[in-house]
Amino acid sequence: MAETKKIRIQYYRSKIQAPVKHKLIVKGLGFTRLNQIVERVDNESVRGMVKAIPHLVRILESE
């Protein structure tokens, strides 16, 4: 079976003053607290979510 590519994302800035849509994207990516790192499947939908909130999250280099 082919190995699916993963992307590591870090939530590093607070969503307090962000618009409601941005808050929902942060929640949709699975973040529950600041400075949390999650690993998601690297596909177009996840990339689009990250692209919508570049001021709140960062993509970490894979090891």
PDB file of N, H, CA, C and O in Angstrom:
ATOM      1  N   MET A   1       0.844  -1.188   0.000  1.00  0.00           N
ATOM      2  CA  MET A   1       0.000   0.000   0.000  1.00  0.00           C
ATOM      3  C   MET A   1       0.885   1.245   0.000  1.00  0.00           C
ATOM      4  O   MET A   1       1.885   1.307   0.715  1.00  0.00           O
ATOM      5  N   ALA A   2       0.515   2.212  -0.791  1.00  0.00           N
ATOM      6  H   ALA A   2      -0.298   2.162  -1.372  1.00  0.00           H
ATOM      7  CA  ALA A   2       1.306   3.442  -0.889  1.00  0.00           C
ATOM      8  C   ALA A   2       1.170   4.257   0.396  1.00  0.00           C
ATOM      9  O   ALA A   2       0.077   4.402   0.944  1.00  0.00           O
ATOM     10  N   GLU A   3       2.288   4.779   0.860  1.00  0.00           N
ATOM     11  H   GLU A   3       3.176   4.661   0.415  1.00  0.00           H
ATOM     12  CA  GLU A   3       2.293   5.580   2.077  1.00  0.00           C
ATOM     13  C   GLU A   3       1.746   6.969   1.772  1.00  0.00           C
ATOM     14  O   GLU A   3       2.195   7.620   0.829  1.00  0.00           O
ATOM     15  N   THR A   4       0.781   7.425   2.561  1.00  0.00           N
ATOM     16  H   THR A   4       0.415   6.896   3.327  1.00  0.00           H
ATOM     17  CA  THR A   4       0.215   8.750   2.337  1.00  0.00           C
ATOM     18  C   THR A   4       1.132   9.803   2.935  1.00  0.00           C
ATOM     19  O   THR A   4       1.684   9.616   4.019  1.00  0.00           O
ATOM     20  N   LYS A   5       1.291  10.911   2.222  1.00  0.00           N
ATOM     21  H   LYS A   5       0.843  11.063   1.341  1.00  0.00           H
ATOM     22  CA  LYS A   5       2.138  11.987   2.708  1.00  0.00           C
ATOM     23  C   LYS A   5       1.437  12.709   3.847  1.00  0.00           C
ATOM     24  O   LYS A   5       0.216  12.867   3.842  1.00  0.00           O
ATOM     25  N   LYS A   6       2.222  13.143   4.819  1.00  0.00           N
ATOM     26  H   LYS A   6       3.214  13.014   4.823  1.00  0.00           H
ATOM     27  CA  LYS A   6       1.706  13.856   5.980  1.00  0.00           C
ATOM     28  C   LYS A   6       2.301  15.263   6.003  1.00  0.00           C
ATOM     29  O   LYS A   6       3.371  15.514   5.448  1.00  0.00           O
ATOM     30  N   ILE A   7       1.594  16.153   6.646  1.00  0.00           N
ATOM     31  H   ILE A   7       0.725  15.949   7.096  1.00  0.00           H
ATOM     32  CA  ILE A   7       2.071  17.517   6.828  1.00  0.00           C
ATOM     33  C   ILE A   7       1.949  17.852   8.320  1.00  0.00           C
ATOM     34  O   ILE A   7       0.922  17.581   8.943  1.00  0.00           O
ATOM     35  N   ARG A   8       3.006  18.440   8.881  1.00  0.00           N
ATOM     36  H   ARG A   8       3.840  18.660   8.376  1.00  0.00           H
ATOM     37  CA  ARG A   8       2.994  18.832  10.293  1.00  0.00           C
ATOM     38  C   ARG A   8       2.717  20.329  10.365  1.00  0.00           C
ATOM     39  O   ARG A   8       3.387  21.131   9.715  1.00  0.00           O
ATOM     40  N   ILE A   9       1.714  20.690  11.168  1.00  0.00           N
ATOM     41  H   ILE A   9       1.169  20.038  11.695  1.00  0.00           H
ATOM     42  CA  ILE A   9       1.283  22.078  11.276  1.00  0.00           C
ATOM     43  C   ILE A   9       1.328  22.489  12.739  1.00  0.00           C
ATOM     44  O   ILE A   9       0.910  21.737  13.619  1.00  0.00           O
ATOM     45  N   GLN A  10       1.842  23.699  12.993  1.00  0.00           N
ATOM     46  H   GLN A  10       2.182  24.310  12.278  1.00  0.00           H
ATOM     47  CA  GLN A  10       1.892  24.221  14.356  1.00  0.00           C
ATOM     48  C   GLN A  10       0.982  25.441  14.461  1.00  0.00           C
ATOM     49  O   GLN A  10       1.020  26.334  13.615  1.00  0.00           O
ATOM     50  N   TYR A  11       0.168  25.464  15.504  1.00  0.00           N
ATOM     51  H   TYR A  11       0.137  24.738  16.191  1.00  0.00           H
ATOM     52  CA  TYR A  11      -0.716  26.587  15.804  1.00  0.00           C
ATOM     53  C   TYR A  11       0.044  27.492  16.763  1.00  0.00           C
ATOM     54  O   TYR A  11       0.183  27.168  17.942  1.00  0.00           O
ATOM     55  N   TYR A  12       0.544  28.636  16.263  1.00  0.00           N
ATOM     56  H   TYR A  12       0.432  28.900  15.304  1.00  0.00           H
ATOM     57  CA  TYR A  12       1.453  29.432  17.082  1.00  0.00           C
ATOM     58  C   TYR A  12       0.959  30.831  17.436  1.00  0.00           C
ATOM     59  O   TYR A  12       1.589  31.506  18.250  1.00  0.00           O
ATOM     60  N   ARG A  13      -0.147  31.288  16.852  1.00  0.00           N
ATOM     61  H   ARG A  13      -0.659  30.740  16.191  1.00  0.00           H
ATOM     62  CA  ARG A  13      -0.683  32.597  17.230  1.00  0.00           C
ATOM     63  C   ARG A  13      -2.155  32.466  17.575  1.00  0.00           C
ATOM     64  O   ARG A  13      -2.884  31.690  16.957  1.00  0.00           O
ATOM     65  N   SER A  14      -2.580  33.225  18.561  1.00  0.00           N
ATOM     66  H   SER A  14      -1.987  33.855  19.063  1.00  0.00           H
ATOM     67  CA  SER A  14      -3.937  33.120  19.082  1.00  0.00           C
ATOM     68  C   SER A  14      -4.985  33.554  18.064  1.00  0.00           C
ATOM     69  O   SER A  14      -4.756  34.439  17.241  1.00  0.00           O
ATOM     70  N   LYS A  15      -6.131  32.906  18.149  1.00  0.00           N
ATOM     71  H   LYS A  15      -6.317  32.187  18.818  1.00  0.00           H
ATOM     72  CA  LYS A  15      -7.249  33.208  17.251  1.00  0.00           C
ATOM     73  C   LYS A  15      -8.243  34.172  17.877  1.00  0.00           C
ATOM     74  O   LYS A  15      -9.317  34.385  17.313  1.00  0.00           O
ATOM     75  N   ILE A  16      -7.925  34.759  19.019  1.00  0.00           N
ATOM     76  H   ILE A  16      -7.053  34.586  19.477  1.00  0.00           H
ATOM     77  CA  ILE A  16      -8.877  35.583  19.768  1.00  0.00           C
ATOM     78  C   ILE A  16      -9.459  36.714  18.915  1.00  0.00           C
ATOM     79  O   ILE A  16     -10.678  36.885  18.882  1.00  0.00           O
ATOM     80  N   GLN A  17      -8.635  37.473  18.241  1.00  0.00           N
ATOM     81  H   GLN A  17      -7.645  37.335  18.268  1.00  0.00           H
ATOM     82  CA  GLN A  17      -9.124  38.599  17.440  1.00  0.00           C
ATOM     83  C   GLN A  17      -9.390  38.220  15.984  1.00  0.00           C
ATOM     84  O   GLN A  17      -9.667  39.094  15.163  1.00  0.00           O
ATOM     85  N   ALA A  18      -9.311  36.949  15.657  1.00  0.00           N
ATOM     86  H   ALA A  18      -9.085  36.239  16.323  1.00  0.00           H
ATOM     87  CA  ALA A  18      -9.522  36.507  14.277  1.00  0.00           C
ATOM     88  C   ALA A  18     -11.017  36.440  13.960  1.00  0.00           C
ATOM     89  O   ALA A  18     -11.840  36.296  14.864  1.00  0.00           O
ATOM     90  N   PRO A  19     -11.363  36.546  12.682  1.00  0.00           N
ATOM     91  CA  PRO A  19     -12.770  36.389  12.288  1.00  0.00           C
ATOM     92  C   PRO A  19     -13.290  34.983  12.606  1.00  0.00           C
ATOM     93  O   PRO A  19     -12.510  34.045  12.773  1.00  0.00           O
ATOM     94  N   VAL A  20     -14.597  34.852  12.687  1.00  0.00           N
ATOM     95  H   VAL A  20     -15.231  35.614  12.552  1.00  0.00           H
ATOM     96  CA  VAL A  20     -15.220  33.574  13.041  1.00  0.00           C
ATOM     97  C   VAL A  20     -14.810  32.475  12.056  1.00  0.00           C
ATOM     98  O   VAL A  20     -14.568  31.341  12.469  1.00  0.00           O
ATOM     99  N   LYS A  21     -14.731  32.790  10.776  1.00  0.00           N
ATOM    100  H   LYS A  21     -14.928  33.711  10.440  1.00  0.00           H
ATOM    101  CA  LYS A  21     -14.329  31.787   9.780  1.00  0.00           C
ATOM    102  C   LYS A  21     -12.941  31.227  10.091  1.00  0.00           C
ATOM    103  O   LYS A  21     -12.709  30.026   9.954  1.00  0.00           O
ATOM    104  N   HIS A  22     -12.028  32.092  10.505  1.00  0.00           N
ATOM    105  H   HIS A  22     -12.217  33.068  10.615  1.00  0.00           H
ATOM    106  CA  HIS A  22     -10.680  31.641  10.831  1.00  0.00           C
ATOM    107  C   HIS A  22     -10.687  30.759  12.074  1.00  0.00           C
ATOM    108  O   HIS A  22      -9.946  29.778  12.142  1.00  0.00           O
ATOM    109  N   LYS A  23     -11.511  31.098  13.048  1.00  0.00           N
ATOM    110  H   LYS A  23     -12.113  31.895  12.992  1.00  0.00           H
ATOM    111  CA  LYS A  23     -11.614  30.290  14.257  1.00  0.00           C
ATOM    112  C   LYS A  23     -12.126  28.888  13.920  1.00  0.00           C
ATOM    113  O   LYS A  23     -11.665  27.901  14.492  1.00  0.00           O
ATOM    114  N   LEU A  24     -13.079  28.807  12.991  1.00  0.00           N
ATOM    115  H   LEU A  24     -13.454  29.609  12.526  1.00  0.00           H
ATOM    116  CA  LEU A  24     -13.615  27.512  12.586  1.00  0.00           C
ATOM    117  C   LEU A  24     -12.571  26.687  11.838  1.00  0.00           C
ATOM    118  O   LEU A  24     -12.545  25.463  11.968  1.00  0.00           O
ATOM    119  N   ILE A  25     -11.721  27.335  11.064  1.00  0.00           N
ATOM    120  H   ILE A  25     -11.743  28.329  10.958  1.00  0.00           H
ATOM    121  CA  ILE A  25     -10.663  26.618  10.352  1.00  0.00           C
ATOM    122  C   ILE A  25      -9.667  26.044  11.347  1.00  0.00           C
ATOM    123  O   ILE A  25      -9.237  24.899  11.205  1.00  0.00           O
ATOM    124  N   VAL A  26      -9.293  26.835  12.360  1.00  0.00           N
ATOM    125  H   VAL A  26      -9.641  27.765  12.475  1.00  0.00           H
ATOM    126  CA  VAL A  26      -8.368  26.346  13.390  1.00  0.00           C
ATOM    127  C   VAL A  26      -8.960  25.121  14.074  1.00  0.00           C
ATOM    128  O   VAL A  26      -8.257  24.137  14.303  1.00  0.00           O
ATOM    129  N   LYS A  27     -10.233  25.173  14.398  1.00  0.00           N
ATOM    130  H   LYS A  27     -10.805  25.972  14.212  1.00  0.00           H
ATOM    131  CA  LYS A  27     -10.904  24.046  15.038  1.00  0.00           C
ATOM    132  C   LYS A  27     -10.981  22.851  14.083  1.00  0.00           C
ATOM    133  O   LYS A  27     -10.808  21.705  14.498  1.00  0.00           O
ATOM    134  N   GLY A  28     -11.238  23.125  12.819  1.00  0.00           N
ATOM    135  H   GLY A  28     -11.379  24.056  12.482  1.00  0.00           H
ATOM    136  CA  GLY A  28     -11.338  22.067  11.818  1.00  0.00           C
ATOM    137  C   GLY A  28     -10.026  21.332  11.600  1.00  0.00           C
ATOM    138  O   GLY A  28     -10.021  20.146  11.270  1.00  0.00           O
ATOM    139  N   LEU A  29      -8.925  22.024  11.780  1.00  0.00           N
ATOM    140  H   LEU A  29      -8.929  22.988  12.048  1.00  0.00           H
ATOM    141  CA  LEU A  29      -7.616  21.381  11.657  1.00  0.00           C
ATOM    142  C   LEU A  29      -7.296  20.530  12.887  1.00  0.00           C
ATOM    143  O   LEU A  29      -6.345  19.750  12.874  1.00  0.00           O
ATOM    144  N   GLY A  30      -8.086  20.680  13.945  1.00  0.00           N
ATOM    145  H   GLY A  30      -8.860  21.314  13.956  1.00  0.00           H
ATOM    146  CA  GLY A  30      -7.911  19.841  15.121  1.00  0.00           C
ATOM    147  C   GLY A  30      -7.114  20.468  16.246  1.00  0.00           C
ATOM    148  O   GLY A  30      -6.697  19.769  17.170  1.00  0.00           O
ATOM    149  N   PHE A  31      -6.895  21.767  16.186  1.00  0.00           N
ATOM    150  H   PHE A  31      -7.234  22.334  15.436  1.00  0.00           H
ATOM    151  CA  PHE A  31      -6.134  22.425  17.248  1.00  0.00           C
ATOM    152  C   PHE A  31      -7.028  22.718  18.443  1.00  0.00           C
ATOM    153  O   PHE A  31      -8.160  23.176  18.289  1.00  0.00           O
ATOM    154  N   THR A  32      -6.504  22.448  19.646  1.00  0.00           N
ATOM    155  H   THR A  32      -5.584  22.076  19.771  1.00  0.00           H
ATOM    156  CA  THR A  32      -7.241  22.743  20.868  1.00  0.00           C
ATOM    157  C   THR A  32      -6.491  23.711  21.763  1.00  0.00           C
ATOM    158  O   THR A  32      -7.097  24.311  22.652  1.00  0.00           O
ATOM    159  N   ARG A  33      -5.186  23.884  21.556  1.00  0.00           N
ATOM    160  H   ARG A  33      -4.694  23.397  20.835  1.00  0.00           H
ATOM    161  CA  ARG A  33      -4.416  24.813  22.384  1.00  0.00           C
ATOM    162  C   ARG A  33      -3.254  25.406  21.584  1.00  0.00           C
ATOM    163  O   ARG A  33      -2.842  24.865  20.558  1.00  0.00           O
ATOM    164  N   LEU A  34      -2.752  26.509  22.072  1.00  0.00           N
ATOM    165  H   LEU A  34      -3.088  26.948  22.905  1.00  0.00           H
ATOM    166  CA  LEU A  34      -1.673  27.236  21.420  1.00  0.00           C
ATOM    167  C   LEU A  34      -0.379  26.428  21.436  1.00  0.00           C
ATOM    168  O   LEU A  34      -0.119  25.679  22.377  1.00  0.00           O
ATOM    169  N   ASN A  35       0.418  26.583  20.406  1.00  0.00           N
ATOM    170  H   ASN A  35       0.207  27.192  19.642  1.00  0.00           H
ATOM    171  CA  ASN A  35       1.701  25.889  20.216  1.00  0.00           C
ATOM    172  C   ASN A  35       1.550  24.388  20.035  1.00  0.00           C
ATOM    173  O   ASN A  35       2.525  23.648  20.169  1.00  0.00           O
ATOM    174  N   GLN A  36       0.363  23.936  19.737  1.00  0.00           N
ATOM    175  H   GLN A  36      -0.429  24.537  19.628  1.00  0.00           H
ATOM    176  CA  GLN A  36       0.124  22.519  19.483  1.00  0.00           C
ATOM    177  C   GLN A  36       0.575  22.182  18.065  1.00  0.00           C
ATOM    178  O   GLN A  36       0.446  22.996  17.150  1.00  0.00           O
ATOM    179  N   ILE A  37       1.103  20.981  17.899  1.00  0.00           N
ATOM    180  H   ILE A  37       1.208  20.321  18.642  1.00  0.00           H
ATOM    181  CA  ILE A  37       1.524  20.493  16.583  1.00  0.00           C
ATOM    182  C   ILE A  37       0.664  19.293  16.239  1.00  0.00           C
ATOM    183  O   ILE A  37       0.539  18.359  17.030  1.00  0.00           O
ATOM    184  N   VAL A  38       0.065  19.324  15.038  1.00  0.00           N
ATOM    185  H   VAL A  38       0.166  20.083  14.396  1.00  0.00           H
ATOM    186  CA  VAL A  38      -0.744  18.205  14.580  1.00  0.00           C
ATOM    187  C   VAL A  38      -0.179  17.706  13.253  1.00  0.00           C
ATOM    188  O   VAL A  38       0.491  18.442  12.529  1.00  0.00           O
ATOM    189  N   GLU A  39      -0.458  16.465  12.956  1.00  0.00           N
ATOM    190  H   GLU A  39      -1.003  15.867  13.544  1.00  0.00           H
ATOM    191  CA  GLU A  39      -0.026  15.869  11.698  1.00  0.00           C
ATOM    192  C   GLU A  39      -1.272  15.503  10.915  1.00  0.00           C
ATOM    193  O   GLU A  39      -2.122  14.757  11.402  1.00  0.00           O
ATOM    194  N   ARG A  40      -1.378  16.022   9.711  1.00  0.00           N
ATOM    195  H   ARG A  40      -0.687  16.627   9.316  1.00  0.00           H
ATOM    196  CA  ARG A  40      -2.548  15.795   8.866  1.00  0.00           C
ATOM    197  C   ARG A  40      -2.102  15.245   7.518  1.00  0.00           C
ATOM    198  O   ARG A  40      -0.945  15.386   7.122  1.00  0.00           O
ATOM    199  N   VAL A  41      -3.041  14.616   6.823  1.00  0.00           N
ATOM    200  H   VAL A  41      -3.981  14.501   7.144  1.00  0.00           H
ATOM    201  CA  VAL A  41      -2.772  14.126   5.474  1.00  0.00           C
ATOM    202  C   VAL A  41      -2.530  15.326   4.572  1.00  0.00           C
ATOM    203  O   VAL A  41      -3.269  16.309   4.627  1.00  0.00           O
ATOM    204  N   ASP A  42      -1.496  15.248   3.740  1.00  0.00           N
ATOM    205  H   ASP A  42      -0.895  14.450   3.695  1.00  0.00           H
ATOM    206  CA  ASP A  42      -1.137  16.357   2.861  1.00  0.00           C
ATOM    207  C   ASP A  42      -1.983  16.274   1.590  1.00  0.00           C
ATOM    208  O   ASP A  42      -1.609  15.606   0.626  1.00  0.00           O
ATOM    209  N   ASN A  43      -3.127  16.963   1.601  1.00  0.00           N
ATOM    210  H   ASN A  43      -3.431  17.506   2.384  1.00  0.00           H
ATOM    211  CA  ASN A  43      -3.975  17.007   0.418  1.00  0.00           C
ATOM    212  C   ASN A  43      -4.430  18.447   0.170  1.00  0.00           C
ATOM    213  O   ASN A  43      -4.102  19.354   0.935  1.00  0.00           O
ATOM    214  N   GLU A  44      -5.175  18.638  -0.890  1.00  0.00           N
ATOM    215  H   GLU A  44      -5.442  17.901  -1.512  1.00  0.00           H
ATOM    216  CA  GLU A  44      -5.570  19.990  -1.274  1.00  0.00           C
ATOM    217  C   GLU A  44      -6.446  20.678  -0.236  1.00  0.00           C
ATOM    218  O   GLU A  44      -6.317  21.884  -0.026  1.00  0.00           O
ATOM    219  N   SER A  45      -7.325  19.943   0.408  1.00  0.00           N
ATOM    220  H   SER A  45      -7.430  18.964   0.237  1.00  0.00           H
ATOM    221  CA  SER A  45      -8.229  20.568   1.371  1.00  0.00           C
ATOM    222  C   SER A  45      -7.470  21.080   2.596  1.00  0.00           C
ATOM    223  O   SER A  45      -7.742  22.181   3.075  1.00  0.00           O
ATOM    224  N   VAL A  46      -6.536  20.306   3.098  1.00  0.00           N
ATOM    225  H   VAL A  46      -6.315  19.411   2.710  1.00  0.00           H
ATOM    226  CA  VAL A  46      -5.743  20.741   4.258  1.00  0.00           C
ATOM    227  C   VAL A  46      -4.845  21.908   3.867  1.00  0.00           C
ATOM    228  O   VAL A  46      -4.701  22.866   4.627  1.00  0.00           O
ATOM    229  N   ARG A  47      -4.238  21.829   2.676  1.00  0.00           N
ATOM    230  H   ARG A  47      -4.355  21.051   2.059  1.00  0.00           H
ATOM    231  CA  ARG A  47      -3.393  22.938   2.202  1.00  0.00           C
ATOM    232  C   ARG A  47      -4.208  24.218   2.063  1.00  0.00           C
ATOM    233  O   ARG A  47      -3.713  25.303   2.368  1.00  0.00           O
ATOM    234  N   GLY A  48      -5.448  24.100   1.606  1.00  0.00           N
ATOM    235  H   GLY A  48      -5.850  23.218   1.359  1.00  0.00           H
ATOM    236  CA  GLY A  48      -6.317  25.265   1.478  1.00  0.00           C
ATOM    237  C   GLY A  48      -6.662  25.874   2.818  1.00  0.00           C
ATOM    238  O   GLY A  48      -6.727  27.096   2.953  1.00  0.00           O
ATOM    239  N   MET A  49      -6.886  25.024   3.816  1.00  0.00           N
ATOM    240  H   MET A  49      -6.834  24.031   3.707  1.00  0.00           H
ATOM    241  CA  MET A  49      -7.178  25.529   5.159  1.00  0.00           C
ATOM    242  C   MET A  49      -5.973  26.277   5.726  1.00  0.00           C
ATOM    243  O   MET A  49      -6.124  27.339   6.329  1.00  0.00           O
ATOM    244  N   VAL A  50      -4.789  25.725   5.532  1.00  0.00           N
ATOM    245  H   VAL A  50      -4.666  24.862   5.041  1.00  0.00           H
ATOM    246  CA  VAL A  50      -3.568  26.371   6.022  1.00  0.00           C
ATOM    247  C   VAL A  50      -3.336  27.689   5.278  1.00  0.00           C
ATOM    248  O   VAL A  50      -2.908  28.677   5.874  1.00  0.00           O
ATOM    249  N   LYS A  51      -3.618  27.696   3.991  1.00  0.00           N
ATOM    250  H   LYS A  51      -3.966  26.893   3.507  1.00  0.00           H
ATOM    251  CA  LYS A  51      -3.422  28.904   3.187  1.00  0.00           C
ATOM    252  C   LYS A  51      -4.361  30.022   3.615  1.00  0.00           C
ATOM    253  O   LYS A  51      -4.036  31.199   3.455  1.00  0.00           O
ATOM    254  N   ALA A  52      -5.530  29.666   4.162  1.00  0.00           N
ATOM    255  H   ALA A  52      -5.793  28.710   4.292  1.00  0.00           H
ATOM    256  CA  ALA A  52      -6.501  30.671   4.596  1.00  0.00           C
ATOM    257  C   ALA A  52      -6.087  31.361   5.893  1.00  0.00           C
ATOM    258  O   ALA A  52      -6.515  32.485   6.157  1.00  0.00           O
ATOM    259  N   ILE A  53      -5.252  30.696   6.711  1.00  0.00           N
ATOM    260  H   ILE A  53      -4.904  29.784   6.496  1.00  0.00           H
ATOM    261  CA  ILE A  53      -4.857  31.279   8.003  1.00  0.00           C
ATOM    262  C   ILE A  53      -3.341  31.236   8.196  1.00  0.00           C
ATOM    263  O   ILE A  53      -2.873  30.721   9.212  1.00  0.00           O
ATOM    264  N   PRO A  54      -2.559  31.768   7.241  1.00  0.00           N
ATOM    265  CA  PRO A  54      -1.091  31.707   7.390  1.00  0.00           C
ATOM    266  C   PRO A  54      -0.564  32.536   8.551  1.00  0.00           C
ATOM    267  O   PRO A  54       0.560  32.323   9.005  1.00  0.00           O
ATOM    268  N   HIS A  55      -1.372  33.487   9.040  1.00  0.00           N
ATOM    269  H   HIS A  55      -2.286  33.660   8.671  1.00  0.00           H
ATOM    270  CA  HIS A  55      -0.959  34.337  10.148  1.00  0.00           C
ATOM    271  C   HIS A  55      -1.161  33.655  11.505  1.00  0.00           C
ATOM    272  O   HIS A  55      -0.740  34.189  12.531  1.00  0.00           O
ATOM    273  N   LEU A  56      -1.797  32.487  11.517  1.00  0.00           N
ATOM    274  H   LEU A  56      -2.138  32.053  10.683  1.00  0.00           H
ATOM    275  CA  LEU A  56      -2.046  31.760  12.774  1.00  0.00           C
ATOM    276  C   LEU A  56      -1.282  30.452  12.878  1.00  0.00           C
ATOM    277  O   LEU A  56      -0.979  30.001  13.982  1.00  0.00           O
ATOM    278  N   VAL A  57      -0.962  29.835  11.739  1.00  0.00           N
ATOM    279  H   VAL A  57      -1.208  30.202  10.842  1.00  0.00           H
ATOM    280  CA  VAL A  57      -0.299  28.530  11.745  1.00  0.00           C
ATOM    281  C   VAL A  57       0.967  28.574  10.896  1.00  0.00           C
ATOM    282  O   VAL A  57       1.148  29.465  10.066  1.00  0.00           O
ATOM    283  N   ARG A  58       1.828  27.605  11.119  1.00  0.00           N
ATOM    284  H   ARG A  58       1.681  26.882  11.794  1.00  0.00           H
ATOM    285  CA  ARG A  58       3.021  27.461  10.281  1.00  0.00           C
ATOM    286  C   ARG A  58       3.214  25.986   9.960  1.00  0.00           C
ATOM    287  O   ARG A  58       2.862  25.109  10.749  1.00  0.00           O
ATOM    288  N   ILE A  59       3.775  25.735   8.799  1.00  0.00           N
ATOM    289  H   ILE A  59       4.061  26.447   8.158  1.00  0.00           H
ATOM    290  CA  ILE A  59       4.080  24.373   8.376  1.00  0.00           C
ATOM    291  C   ILE A  59       5.496  24.047   8.837  1.00  0.00           C
ATOM    292  O   ILE A  59       6.431  24.804   8.575  1.00  0.00           O
ATOM    293  N   LEU A  60       5.648  22.923   9.522  1.00  0.00           N
ATOM    294  H   LEU A  60       4.889  22.308   9.735  1.00  0.00           H
ATOM    295  CA  LEU A  60       6.962  22.507  10.010  1.00  0.00           C
ATOM    296  C   LEU A  60       7.599  21.566   8.992  1.00  0.00           C
ATOM    297  O   LEU A  60       6.910  20.818   8.299  1.00  0.00           O
ATOM    298  N   GLU A  61       8.905  21.619   8.916  1.00  0.00           N
ATOM    299  H   GLU A  61       9.465  22.227   9.479  1.00  0.00           H
ATOM    300  CA  GLU A  61       9.635  20.730   8.012  1.00  0.00           C
ATOM    301  C   GLU A  61       9.518  19.300   8.513  1.00  0.00           C
ATOM    302  O   GLU A  61       9.668  19.035   9.706  1.00  0.00           O
ATOM    303  N   SER A  62       9.251  18.389   7.602  1.00  0.00           N
ATOM    304  H   SER A  62       9.130  18.604   6.633  1.00  0.00           H
ATOM    305  CA  SER A  62       9.156  16.978   7.978  1.00  0.00           C
ATOM    306  C   SER A  62      10.547  16.409   8.173  1.00  0.00           C
ATOM    307  O   SER A  62      11.505  16.854   7.541  1.00  0.00           O
ATOM    308  N   GLU A  63      10.654  15.420   9.053  1.00  0.00           N
ATOM    309  H   GLU A  63       9.876  15.058   9.566  1.00  0.00           H
ATOM    310  CA  GLU A  63      11.953  14.849   9.384  1.00  0.00           C
ATOM    311  C   GLU A  63      12.297  13.719   8.461  1.00  0.00           C
ATOM    312  O   GLU A  63      13.362  13.116   8.593  1.00  0.00           O
TER     313      GLU A  63
END
